[in-house]
Amino acid sequence: MTRAPVSGWGFWLLILLIGLGTFALRLSFIHLWGRIQFPQIVHRALRFIPAAVLAALVLPALLRPEGSIDFSVHNLRLIAGVLAAVIALLTRNVLFTIAAGMATLWITQMIH
Amino acid sequence: MSLTRRQAFNNGLLAVAPIVTGVIPFGMICGVTAIKAGLSPTEAMGMSFFIFAGASQLAAIQLLAQGALPVVIVFTALVINLRFAMYSASLAPHFQHLPKRWRWPLAYLLTDQAYVMSINRYLGDQADAQTHKHWFYLGVASTLWLVWQPATAAGILLGAAIPASWSLDFAIPLTFMALLVPGLRDSPTLLAALVGGALAVAAADLPFNLGLMLAAVGGVAAGLIAESLQQRKQGQRT
């Protein structure tokens, strides 16, 4: 790959802008809470954020590993992911979940 | 039983330890990808230091390599990081008593993993759920930061030596899955996850990763509706 036209000071300015913007997003409500009254619905909605966002991060990685939806047995990441999910339910252990998923993927890659 | 600050901090260290296994490959991938795209080691480290958000770093590197306009790169990275505003809202009630000198560093350290581990702790029934909450968070979040920087450096140094067949990138969704499952406590949260996941799969082709935000909002809405219906049913019974 070739290097983009953004270089030197331009690159650092770009990184600084993304960094500052990201920090602003991270700080937003933590800074405002207690200074502004938020409606009741906001308070109620908060507890659903982890489940909705995490599932939105996980499912496309399993069902669309190559970009298009793949429900077949050739989708090794889906197989490994389903098994990891079962281990997660049974053990509630982060390390076992990651290990089970990675091990399944490596083994299925070998025999595929 | 009330914990000391140190105990709450140590609980954070204990809780985050297994998560580190999934974060190291992610940091390494950020380092490798940056070098392959033509960035210098200093620039690659600078990204991890100033941005400290893997998914947006990878997207920015990709766009840099494609020669995209700077304004497009900034916009894309920030849209990917919009979820941090939701996390910020979710954690805010727990940090509201803290002064600025606490709130600002805690905000800088906010990541997917730090957020989910802390909120699960606060909503669970552990002993330190009500005292020194921010010390638990600090234990988790500062560890992740301290792992992220060397992991990026390792990726920069080992770049070409890591074969693609290891599929290290798969550790990223697996980490999120390990964080997701303990939080599914009732049917409204389960529905929020199902709707969020389904929408993300359906909307994965939208530009700027907007599908993620759409999925998050849809999932949260589904959870709220399910909760309302549940409460109405219970109201009819009494």
Interface residues (C-beta under 8 A of the other chain):
Chain A: M1 T2 R3 A4 P5 V6 G10 F11 W12 L14 I15 L16 L17 I18 G19 G21 T22 F23 L25 R26 L27 S28 F29 I30 H31 L32 W33 G34 F38 I41 V42 H43 R44 A45 L46 R47 F48 I49 P50 A51 A52 V53 L54 A55 A56 L57 V58 L59 P60 A61 L62 L63 R64 I69 R77 A80 G81 A84 A85 A88 L89 R92 N93 V94 L95 T97 I98 A99 G101 M102 L105 W106 Q109
Chain B: P18 I19 T21 G22 K36 A37 G38 L39 E43 G46 M47 F50 I51 F52 A53 S56 A60 L63 L64 A65 Q66 G67 A68 P70 I73 V74 A77 L78 N81 L82 R83 F84 A85 M86 Y87 S88 A89 S90 L91 A92 P93 F95 Q96 R103 W104 L106 A107 Y108 L110 D112 Y115 V116 I119 N120 L123 S165 W166 S167 F170 A171 I172 P173 L174 T175 F176 M177 A178 L179 L180 V181 P182 G183 L184 P188 T189 L190 A192 A193 L194 V195 G196 G197 A198 L199 A200 V201 A204 G211 L212 A215 A216 V217 G218 G219 V220 A222 G223 L224 E227
